[in-house]
Amino acid sequence: MKTFFKKNKYYQKKRKKSLAKNFLKNLFKNKKFYGIVLHSQSNNKFYIQKDVPAYDFIREYAEFLKKNNKIKIPEWGSIVKTGVGKELAPLDPDWIYVRAAALARKVYVRGHWGVGNLSHLFGTRKRNDNMREKHSAGSRKVIRYLLQQLEAIKVVSRDKNSELKKFSRVITKEGQQDLNRIATQVALKARAKK
């Protein structure tokens, strides 16, 4: 009978799944697990930005930036395109706050970003009439302006100590606290809905 279980692949997969289930049960035996990782063992629970969905976090942080007048909207904000591949300016009047929140999130999740890398990341496909679609970068002016605004409110700073990417953008301690606070609010709202 033992040789039958060793040779049969179906039973081997079943055994691996049961071992994985037992491992997870033992791991979260004494803790309540809601699909979001708790980073605090005490009563004051906090969440980091990586624990919440990006869309919810960006929307909440954009509202925070707008409500507190943290970012100045430039004169060209209503007519500028977000990249070469776009045909029109964004329809949302608060698109600058949303883009600033997305930039802050990108820098938080993985630091040492430059304007060129971020413009590639926020780029899109460009339709060239009958030719093949190609990637076109996002607007560097918009990204540079928003990074400067985030530096002014001390969410992002330039890293002068890095040897590989000198003067690349990293998150500051105050910025990290702000983003974690917003992430905690988003996570607690999501928990309250469930």
N, C-alpha and C positions, 0 to 999 in steps of 0.2 A: 504494500500500500504506500509506503514511504517513497519508493521509486516513482510511483505514478505521480505524486505531487511534485517531485523534483523535475520530472520531464515535461509536465504539462504547463505550457506558458500561461494559460488562462489563470490557473491557480497561483502561479508565481506573481502575476500582476495583482491579483486579489489580495495576496498576502502583503505586498508592498503598500497597497492602499490602506489596509488595516493598520499596518505599522505607522504610517504617516498620520492617520487619525488618532491613534493612541498618543503619539508624540505631541500633537496639537492639544489634545485633551489635558495632558499633564502640564503642558506649558501654561495654559490659561485656567488652571484648576481653581486657584484661589482668587482670581481677578475677574471682574466683569469685562468682557471684550465686546466692543461695539463696532468693530471694523476700523476704529481710529485708535492710534497708539497713544497711550497716556505717557507723558514724560515726567510726571510727578507722582510720588508715592503719598504725598500729604493730601490734605483736604482741598487746598487751592490748586485746582487742576489747570494746566495750561497746555496749549497745543502749539506746535510750530507750523510754519507755512506749508511744509510738505505733507501734513496730515489732512489738509482740506482740499477739495476740488479746486482746480485753477480758476474755473469760470466764476464760481461763487466768491472766491477770494478777490479776484480782480474787480468784480462788480462792487463789492463792499468797500474795498480800498479806494476805488474811484469816487464813490459817494463821500467817503471821509475827506478826500482831498478837495472835493468841490464844496462841501459844507464848511470847511475851515479856511477856505480861500488860500490854500497852500501854493497853488500854481497860478501864475499870471497867464491869461490867454492873450497871445500876441494879436496884432492887427491882421496879420495874414492867416490867422487860424481858421477863418471861415471859407477861404478860397483855395488853400493849398491842398495838393494831392498828397497821399501818403506814400506814393512811390511812382516810378516811371511807368509801371505796368498798369496803373489805374487810369481810368478815363475821367472820373469826376472826383470832387472832394467828398469826404464822408458826409452822410446825411444826418448822422447823430450830432447834435450841437455840443455834446459833452465828450466827443471822441478824444480830446486831448487828455482828459483825466483818465480815461480808460487806457490809452496808450502809455501814460506815465505809470499807472498801476501795473501794467504788464511788464514794463521795463524794470520796475523795482522788484517784481517777482523773479524775473530772469536773473537779475544780479544777485538776489538773495539765494536762489537755488544753486546757482553755479557762478561763482565770482570770476573776476578777471576778464570782463567783457570790454571790448573796444567798440567804437562807433561802427567800424567796418563789419565786424562780426554780427552786431545787432541789426545792421541794415540788411545783411543777407538773411538773417533769421526772420525779420519782419517783411521780407519780400514776397512776391507773388509770381504767378505765371503770367507772361505777357503774350497776347495774341498778336502775331505778326501777319495779318491778312491770310494769305494762302500758305505761308510757311509754317513750320512746326512751332509749337509753343515752347518758349524758353523761360528760364527763371530770370526775373529782374529784381534788383535790390530795392529795398524800401528807401524812403527819403532820409538821407543822412542829416539834413538840416533839422528836421523834426526831432530825430533821435538825439542829436547833439544839444538842441535847445532843451528838451525834456530832461536829459541827464544834467545839464547845468542847473535847471530848476530843482531837481532832486538833490543836487549838491548844496544849493542855497538853503534848503530846509534840513540839511544834514541827515539825509537818508542814505545817500551814496557819497563816496569819496574816491579820490584817485589814490592808487597804491604806488607810492614812490619807492618802496623797498623791494618789490618783485624784480627779479633779474630777467626773467623771460619776457614778461609783458609789462614794461615800465609804463606808469601812468594809466593803467587799465582801471576800470571801475570796480569797486568792491563795496559791500554793505557796511555801514558804520554800526556802532553799538546802539546808538539811539534809533537808527532805522530798523535794526533787528528787533528791538523792543516794540516799536510801533507795529511792525508787521506781525510779530507774534501775538500782540494784543488783538489785532484785527482777526487773525486766524482763530484765536480762541473764541471770539464773538461768533464767527461764522460756524465753528464746530458746535458751540452750545446751542445756537439757533437750529442747526440741523438735528441735534439730539432732541430738542424740545418738540420738533415736528413729529418725530418717531414716537 
